[in-house]
Structures are given as C-alpha cells and as structure tokens.
Amino acid sequence: MPTASLQSVVDYAIAHESPWPRSMYYPDGSYVGNVEWNERGPWTEIVGPVAERGGPAGVIMRGGETVAEWGNTARTDMTFSIAKSYLSVLTGLAVADGLIPDIDRPVAETVDGPVFAGAHNGAITWRHLLHQNSEWQGELFGKSDQVDHFRQIGPGADNSRKGQRRTLGAPGSVYEYNDVRVNVLGYALLRRFRRPLPEVLRERIMDPIGASRDWRWEGYENADVDIDGRMIRSVPGGGHWGGGLFIGARDHALFGQLVAAKGSWQGRELIPASWLAQSLAPSPTLPNYGFLWWLNRGPTANPKLPAGSFSALGAGSNVIWIAPELDVVAVVRWIDKAAVDGFCERLAAALA
C-alpha cells in the first residue's frame, strides 16, 4: 500500500485523465494524432495498427522496489514517442557491438542506398539523428520530412504552419521534432543489426530485466525492408501514423529502472553506462534534449524538480520520469499533458 502522500499523487494522476478518446478516433472519424498535430494534406493516412486505449495507469518505483501502482499496468497500450527513447538505447547497443564505429561519422558510411545518398543527406551523422537536428530530407515509407516542418510540441504549441515547406539548414544546425527523421534512425538501425529491432530489444533488454512477453513493436504496413533476402519490417519511433510500441506500464517501469541503474541489472551491464551518460548530455541545438530523452535543463527547466531528472515522453500523455537524486522511476499513462508537471512536482515533494 502506498503512503498517504504517495496516494495523493496517485489520486492526482487518476483525476487528470487524458482528454483523448479511448477509441483513438473522434466521432467524425479523425485519428487523434491528426487532430493533436493539426495534420493535413497528403501524409495523413494511418498505415500502422491502432488500438483502443485503457484508463489511467502507472507505477512508482523507489530504490528498485514498487511503492505505488494504479490502473491496469499490464495492459499493452500504444505508447507513442516513448519509443524514441527505446531507439536511443538500441543505438547504444549498436555502438557497443561495433556496428556503429563512430556516432560522429556519416551514417552513409555504414548504411548504403538512397536514404542517405547525396551531399545533404550524406553528411548526416548518427548524433544528428539522435539529437533530432539532422535536417534529413526525403520520403520514407510514404511519409515526407515536410509533414513535420514547423512542428511545435509542448505547452503553447502553435502548429498553424505545420507541414509548410521551409528552407533546410545544414545537418546538425536546426532542432526539429520530426517523426519521419526518427523513423529514418529506426531504418538505419535495422540496416546495421540486420535483425528485427523488437527481436534485439527483447533478447538484449526486456527479457533480461524480467519484462512480460506481451509487449510488441508494430511497423507500418509498407515498411518492409529487404535484409539479406528476408523482408523485415522497420519500426517507427512513435504512433504518429499508427503502429509503434504497444506495452504495459509495468514493463516501462522496469525499462526505466534499468536506465536509472546506469544500464546494469543484477550485476550485468545491459546498456553501457558511458552510452547513457552521453545520452543525457544536452544537445547543442536544444538544451533540454539529449539522445531522444527530455532533460530538466536549460531555460525551460522546472525548478521544482531535480536538475538531473529526465523523461521519455509520448503523446496522450505517456511518461517515464526518472529522478536519480530521489532514486525514483515513475510511469504515468493517459494523463492530461497539462498535468504532467503537476504530477512530477507532487511526486518529488512527497519523496523529498
């Protein structure tokens, strides 16, 4: 049973449920993501699986032990952009395996073909993809990078110009939250591992930490890639057009605890600690962003939260919040995005 102070945090999460429809579609048939991001034009088609969501759910772990839990934490709901942080960890495994010799070298050196062809895309490094400042240009699996030009996220986001083409900068010069470019990273990792990324994640991370066998990572129906004569589906970094990581809160919490423990589990290093340290260093183009992790750093830092805290965030809202200073990992699912800070602030105060 949680303490009274933790119970008030749980009650807050339950009372501030996401306004998203549980079906993921509004009565007029519009997909919730298209409405959320003001998506119009030729790239709105949903090409991956979509599933009805559950209700508020979450887990709070402290010192590696569960101290509070609510809702159906085993339910494998869509998780949207939390998948980006899983891609970050998979990139670290590829580096550790020698599949990516240097993240500051062009991706084109180890991934051939048209995706990284030409002077502009050919100059993009793995670091650029991880920092979301690659400025990659083109179309992948039927979606153009232009779909997320001028995209804004967070409180006060103005997406009135989203999808209007803008002039691109040099790779590494401009931060833009762009799901097509994150999917390019997933594609590049598939080309290096030459195995399905969900298979790598299950074998190297999720099974060793005792995660369930229920989670799955779904790709788009047109995202099959020929790898050594075998068609393998590339997986996206979210549910922007359906698909993505379908997973329960309890499994998210175990993943978060692994990251909080600097990649070690029961004395075994699953993720290099040095990779996680790099992952949580501020990007030069956005000080509150690392390698596909959100940091409590820079001008937007929340002074009520520990400076070293960081998050994996997905629309809806879905959150893995990690605060090493408090030895806490919290997963909160289907909370109103306007209440995310309130949840974390209340939790930090309860544990201080």
N, C-alpha and C positions, 0 to 999 in steps of 0.2 A: 504494500500500500504506500502511495506517495505521502510525503509530509503535507501538512496543511498549506504551506507556502507553495510547494510544487503543485498541489491540487488546484490552487488558484490560477496557476499558469496553464494547466490543462484545461480548466474551465474557460479561460480566455480563448484558447485555440478553438474549442468547440463552439463557443458563442460567436466566433467571427469566421464562419464558413465562407468559402469562396462563392461569389455570385454566379459562377459558371453553371450552365445547365448540366445536370447529371448525365444526360444523353450525349453531351458534347455538340449538340446541334440545337439551334434556336428554332422556335415554331415555324419560321419561314424557310427552314431547311439549310440555313447558313451554318457552316462549320465554325465552331467557337474561335479557332485560331484566325480565320479570315476576318472575323469581326474584331478580335482583340488587336490585330496589327493593321487594320484598315487595308486589307489586301484586295486589290482589284486587278483587272487586266488578264493577260494570257497565262499567268502562272498560279492560278488559284486551285487548280484541280487537286483533289485529295488522292494520293497514289499509294498510301500505306494504310494498314489496318487502323481502325478507330474503335475504342471500346468505351462503354458507359463507365463513368467514374463512381467510386464509392463516396462515403461521407468522410468527415474529418477523422484523421488518424494520426498517431505519432508515437514516438519513443524518445525517452530521455535516458542517456547513459552517463554515469559518472564513475570514474575510476575503472571503466570497463564493465561495470555492472548496470543492469537496467534498474532505474529508480522510479520510473513512471511510464505508463503505456495506456493508450486510449484508442478506441475505434478498432477496426479490423486491420491489424498490422501485417497480416499475411496476404491480404488482397493484392493481386498483381495489376495495379492501375498504371495507366500511362504516366510518364514522369517528365516529359518534355525536356528542357535543356539541362537538367541534371546529368543527362547522358554525356554532355560535353566534358564534364569532369572525369567521367569514366574513360573517355577518349584520351584525356591528358595522361591518365595512369597507363593506358595501353602504349602510348608513345614512349613513356619511361621504360616500359618493358622492352620495346623495340631497340631503344638506345642501349640498355643493359645487355641485350643479346647480340649487339654489334650490327643489327640490321639498319640502324641509322648511325653512321660513324661520327657525324658531327651535325648538331641541330642548326649550326650557322652556315652550313653549306647548302647550295640549292637542292631542292627536292628532286629536280630533274636529273641530278647525277645518279640517283638510285631508282627513280621511277620514270621509265621511258614512255613514249607515246604522246598523243596530242594534248593531254590535260595540262602538262607543264611545258608545252612547246612555245617557241617564240621568245623574243628578247624580254618582254614584260613578265609573263608567267614563268619563264625560265630562270628568272632572278629570285624567285620566291624561295625562302628558306623554311625549314620546319619551325623555327622560332616564330617567324611571321605568322604561320598558320595557328600556332598556339596562342599568340597574342591577339589574334583577330585584327591584324593590321597588314594582311598580305596583299590586299587590293587585287586579288586574283580576278581575272576577267574571263567570262565564257559561260558555257551552259553545261551542266552536269545532270544527267538523269532527267532531262526535260525542264530543268529549272535554271533560269539565268541569274547571275550575280546581281543584275539590276533590280530584281524583286525587292532586295533589302537596302538599296541605296536610300540614303536619308532616313533610315530607320532609327527610331529612338526607343529606349526602354526605360523603365523606372517611373517614379512619381513625376507628373507633369509632362510626360512624353507627348510630343506633337508629331504624329505620323501623317500629317496632311500632305506632305510631299513624298511620302514613301513610294518607291517604285519609279520615281522620275530619274532618268539617267543623269549622272553627274560626271564631271571630269575626274579621272582617277589619278592618284598620286603614285609615286614610286613605291614598290613593296617596302613595307616597314614604316611608312610615313603617316598613315591615317588609320585610326581605330574606327572600325565599323562592325556592329553586331550583325553578322551576315551568315544566315544558316546555310546557304549554298557553299560558302567558303569553308565552313566547318565540315560539311559533307565531303568536300574535297580532301580534307585531312583524313576522314574515315576511309575514303577510297585509297589514298596513298598508303595508309597503314595496312590495308588489305593486300595491296601490291607487295609490300615488304614482308608481311608474315606469311602470305600465300596460303592462308587458312581463314576460315570464318572468324571474325573478331569475337562473336559471342562464345565460340569454342575456346579461344585463347583466354578470354576473361574467366570463363567457368573453370578451366583447368588450372590457371595460374593464380587466380584471386578468390573467386567466390566459393569454390569447393573447399580450399584450404581454411577459410575463415568460418566454415560451417553454415553458409547461406543455404536457403532452400533450393530445391530443383525446379521451382515453379516459375522463376523469372524468365523472360525471353527478350530478345532484341530483334525487332522486326524492321526489315528494309522495305523500300518501295518496290512495287510490282515490276518496274522497269529498270531495276538497279543490279541486275546480274552481270558479273564480270568474269571473263574467261581467264582462269588461272591455271596454267599448265593443262589446258584441255578440259577443265572442270568448271562449270558455271557456279560461281559463288556470289551470294547476294551481299552487296555492300550495305552497311548500316548507317543511318543518319545520326546526327548529334542532337536530335530532338523530335518532337511530334508536329512540326510546322505544317507538314502535308500528310499527317498520319504517320504511323509507324513509330519507331524509337524504342526506348527501353520500358518494358512493362514489368513492374517489380513491386514488392511489398515494402512497407516502412521498416519492418524488422531487418530485412536484407540490406536496405540502405544504411541502417544504423550500424550494422556490422562492417560495411564498407567504410563508413565514416570513422569508426573506431580504429580500423587498420591505418587509415591516413593519420589520425590523431596520434597513433603509436609510432609514427615515422616509418611506416611500412613494415614493421615487424609483428609477427603473430606467433605466440608461444615459442619464442626464441628463434624463429625462422624469418629471414628477411624476404618478404614477397615483393616489395617495391623498394628500390634503392633510396635510402634516406637522403642521399645527395640530390636525387631527382626531385623529391618532394620539396626540398629546400629551394631549388631553382623554381619550382612551380609556384611558390608563394612569394616570389620576389616581384615587386611592382613593374609593370610594363612601362616602357618609355613613352608610350602614347596614351596610357590611361593608368594613373597611379593606384586605382583601386581594382586593378585586374592583373592576374598572373597568367599562368598557363591554363586558361579556361576555368579558373577559380576566381571568385569575387573576394576581395580583401577589404578589411576595415582600415583603409589607409587613404592618404591624400585629403584634398579639400572636402570630400563628401563623407569622411569618416564620422561615425557615430560616437561621440564622446562618452555615451552611457554604456558602451560595450568595450570589452577588452581590445586593446590595439592589435593584438595578434590573432584575433578571431577571423575566420574566413568561412565562405559558404559555397556550396553548389546550389544553384537556383534554377528552378523550372517554372514555367508559366502555370497558372492555375489556382493557387500557387503551391509549389512543392519545394521544400527546403531541406538541405542537410547543413546544419550550423555547427561548426567546430570551434571551441574556445580552449586552446591548450592551457591558458592561465587558470582556468576553472576546472580543468580536467573533465570537460563535458562535451558530449556529442548529442545533438538533438535533431530529430527528424520530425517535421511537421508537414502534413499533407492536406491540401484543399482548404487553405486558409486564405482569406481575403488579402490581396497583396498590400493593401493599405495597413494591415495589422501585423505584417511580418516583423517590423522593427519593434512594435509593442510587445510581441511575444518574446523576442530575444532579450529585450530590456527587462521584462518581468522575470525571465529565467535567470539572467545574470544577477539581478537583485536578490532573488531567492537563494542563490548559491554563494553569494558574497560572504 
